[in-house]
Amino acid sequence: MPNTRLNITLPTEIVDDIKALYGQRGLSQFLEEAAREKLAEEKNKIHKGLIEGYRSTAEETKEVLKKFEAAVTEKCDV
């Protein structure tokens, strides 16, 4: 996968803690993993929100479809 080089600013304390745990070269890997985890979490929230939205309107959608089906069926019988 291609990479993009970034210039970011973080509090020194955070950078020092990451370097202490993962070393100088582990900084990019740590940030990549953290970003992937956060993105997965956010995508999951969005997905759950969409599902809840669809479920909350399911009955209304069924009623509209029944009316539409009845209207189409009536026109076909003419």
N, C-alpha and C positions, 0 to 999 in steps of 0.2 A: 504494500500500500504506500502511495507517495506521501511524503511528509511536507508540512508547511512550517517554516521557521517563524517564530513569533518573538516579539519583544514585549514582555509583560512585567508588571510591577506587583510585587507581593510584599507584605510586611516582613522585615528581616528576621523576626523571631520565627515565623512559619518556615521560611527557607532554611534557617539554621537547624530547626528541628527535623525537617525532612532530610537534610544532608547528614545529620547525626545518625539517623536511622538507616538511610539507604545509600549514603555516600554521594559524592559529587556527581557521578554519572547516573545515579539512581533518581535524580530529580525529575528528569523528563519522563521516565517510566512511571514514577509515582503520580505525576500530574496527569498523564494519559489515563492511567487506571482510575484515578479519582473522577476525571471527566467522563469516562465511560460509565462508571457506576451512577453518577448523577444524571446523565442523559437517559440511562435505562430507567431510572426511578421516575423521571419526568414523563417519559413516553408511556410508562405504565399508568401514571395518574391520568394522562390524557385518554388513554385507551379505556380505562375504567369509567371515566366521565362520559365518553361516547356511548358505551354500553348502557349506562344508567339512563342517559338521555333517550336512547332508542326504546328501552324498556318502559320508560315513563309515558311514551307516546304510542306504544304498541296497540292498545285498545282503540284509541282514536283513529289510528291508521287503518285498523281492520274495519271499522265502521265506514270510513270513507271509501275503502276498496269495495265493500259490499254494495254501497250506493252506486258506485261507478259500474260495478258488474251488472247490477240490476238495470241501469240506464242503457248499457251496451246491449244486454240481452233483449230488452224491449225493442230497441231499434232493429235488431237482427230479425225478430219475429215479424216485423211489418212487411 
